[in-house]
Amino acid sequence: MKRKKEHKVYKIKSDIKITGKLIDSINELLEVLLPGIEGINLERIKKLLENPFLDVFILEIDGRVAGMVSLHYMETLVKKSAWVEDVVVHPKHQGKGLGKKMMKHVIREAGKKGVKHLDLTSNSKRVAANSLYQKLKFEPRETNVYRLKVKKKSKNAR
């Protein structure tokens, strides 16, 4: 008899021991999300986890990292919201409802923190991801998204 695999979604906290294995797993998922991206290192992940406006969630299957998602909190003069980023499930685990499980977990966590709405963007080529977001009741917004690439100032510039 085949046993059912155990799934667990949890937030990585700054006080946990970050292992090389965890960093390798995160980098593998980042490569799935954005091929060719420079990986993350121990120093960077520790710094990120100290940020009170960022939660990083990991999906584990039988103790192995299979997915992740990050939630970035914003509070302005008129609202408390959050931005969903880095949603990824390892290819060998896609199509099993795990992305939905992660997203539902993130939605619950955002609600506990008083977030009024979640935003995210998704490339139109990511058909399965867009379908998932629509099934979870995310709606397209009537807005323009703009990006400005900021040039890094040299140390001598004032």
matplotlib code that plots the C-alpha trace (Angstrom):
import matplotlib.pyplot as plt

x = [0.0, 1.4, 1.5, 0.2, 3.0, 3.0, 2.7, 3.5, 3.6, 5.5, 7.2, 10.9, 11.9, 15.1, 15.8, 15.9, 19.1, 19.5, 21.3, 23.2, 20.6, 17.8, 19.7, 20.4, 16.7, 15.6, 18.2, 16.8, 13.3, 14.6, 16.2, 12.8, 11.1, 13.7, 16.3, 19.8, 19.1, 21.9, 21.3, 20.8, 23.5, 23.3, 24.1, 21.3, 18.7, 19.4, 19.1, 15.8, 14.4, 15.1, 12.8, 9.5, 7.6, 8.5, 7.4, 8.9, 6.9, 8.2, 6.2, 7.7, 6.8, 8.1, 10.7, 12.0, 11.5, 9.0, 7.8, 7.9, 6.2, 7.0, 4.6, 5.7, 3.6, 3.0, 1.2, 0.4, -1.7, -4.9, -4.4, -2.6, -1.9, 0.6, 2.3, 2.8, 6.1, 8.3, 5.4, 7.0, 6.5, 9.2, 8.4, 8.2, 5.4, 3.4, -0.1, -0.9, -2.7, 0.4, 0.5, -3.1, -2.3, 0.6, -1.5, -4.4, -1.9, -0.5, -4.0, -4.9, -1.7, -2.3, -5.8, -4.4, -2.2, -5.1, -4.2, -7.2, -6.0, -3.2, -1.6, 0.5, 1.7, 2.0, 3.4, 0.6, 2.7, 2.3, -1.1, -1.4, -0.4, -2.8, -5.6, -4.8, -4.9, -8.3, -9.7, -8.6, -10.6, -7.7, -9.0, -7.2, -6.8, -7.4, -4.1, -0.8, 2.4, 5.5, 9.1, 12.1, 15.5, 17.5, 21.2, 23.4, 25.3, 29.0, 30.5, 32.0, 28.7, 26.9]
y = [0.0, 3.4, 5.9, 9.4, 12.0, 14.6, 18.2, 21.1, 24.9, 27.0, 30.4, 30.5, 32.5, 34.4, 32.3, 28.9, 27.3, 28.0, 25.0, 24.7, 22.2, 24.7, 27.4, 24.9, 24.0, 27.7, 28.3, 25.4, 26.9, 30.3, 28.8, 27.3, 30.6, 32.7, 30.6, 32.1, 34.2, 34.6, 32.4, 33.5, 33.0, 32.6, 36.2, 37.5, 35.0, 35.9, 39.6, 39.1, 37.0, 39.8, 42.1, 42.5, 43.3, 40.0, 36.5, 33.6, 30.4, 27.0, 24.0, 20.7, 17.2, 14.5, 16.9, 18.1, 21.6, 21.5, 25.1, 28.5, 31.9, 35.3, 37.8, 41.5, 43.7, 47.4, 49.9, 53.3, 56.2, 54.6, 50.9, 47.8, 45.4, 42.8, 41.8, 38.1, 37.2, 34.2, 31.7, 28.5, 24.7, 22.4, 20.9, 17.3, 18.4, 20.7, 19.8, 18.3, 21.3, 22.3, 25.8, 26.2, 24.9, 27.4, 30.3, 29.5, 29.3, 32.8, 34.2, 33.0, 34.4, 37.8, 37.9, 37.3, 40.4, 42.6, 42.8, 44.2, 42.9, 41.0, 42.0, 40.0, 40.0, 37.0, 36.7, 35.8, 32.9, 31.2, 29.7, 27.4, 30.0, 32.6, 30.0, 29.2, 32.9, 33.3, 30.2, 31.8, 34.9, 37.2, 39.7, 41.6, 45.3, 48.2, 49.8, 50.3, 48.8, 50.9, 50.1, 52.3, 50.7, 52.7, 53.2, 52.5, 55.6, 55.4, 55.9, 59.2, 60.7, 63.2]
z = [0.0, -1.0, 1.8, 1.4, 1.2, 4.0, 2.9, 5.2, 4.5, 7.0, 7.4, 7.6, 10.6, 11.3, 14.4, 12.7, 11.6, 7.9, 6.4, 3.1, 2.0, 2.5, 0.6, -2.2, -2.4, -2.5, -5.3, -7.2, -7.0, -8.0, -11.1, -12.0, -11.5, -13.3, -15.2, -15.0, -11.9, -9.5, -6.4, -2.9, -0.1, 3.6, 4.4, 2.1, 3.3, 6.9, 6.2, 4.4, 7.2, 9.7, 7.6, 9.6, 6.3, 4.6, 5.2, 3.2, 3.2, 2.2, 1.1, 2.2, 1.0, 3.3, 4.7, 1.3, -0.1, -3.0, -3.3, -1.9, -1.9, -0.4, 1.1, 1.3, 3.6, 2.9, 5.0, 3.5, 4.8, 3.5, 3.5, 4.7, 1.8, 0.7, -2.4, -3.4, -5.0, -5.9, -6.2, -7.4, -7.2, -8.3, -11.7, -10.5, -8.0, -10.3, -11.2, -7.8, -6.2, -4.2, -5.6, -4.4, -1.0, -0.6, -1.8, 0.5, 3.4, 2.4, 2.1, 5.6, 7.0, 5.3, 6.8, 10.3, 9.9, 8.9, 5.2, 3.2, -0.2, -1.9, -5.2, -7.5, -11.1, -13.4, -16.9, -19.3, -20.5, -17.1, -18.0, -15.1, -12.6, -14.0, -13.9, -10.3, -9.3, -11.0, -9.3, -6.0, -6.9, -7.8, -10.3, -13.0, -12.0, -14.2, -13.7, -15.4, -13.9, -14.4, -13.8, -13.6, -13.4, -10.9, -11.6, -8.7, -7.6, -7.2, -3.8, -4.9, -6.1, -3.8]

ax = plt.figure().add_subplot(projection="3d")
ax.plot(x, y, z, "-o")
ax.set_aspect("equal")
plt.show()
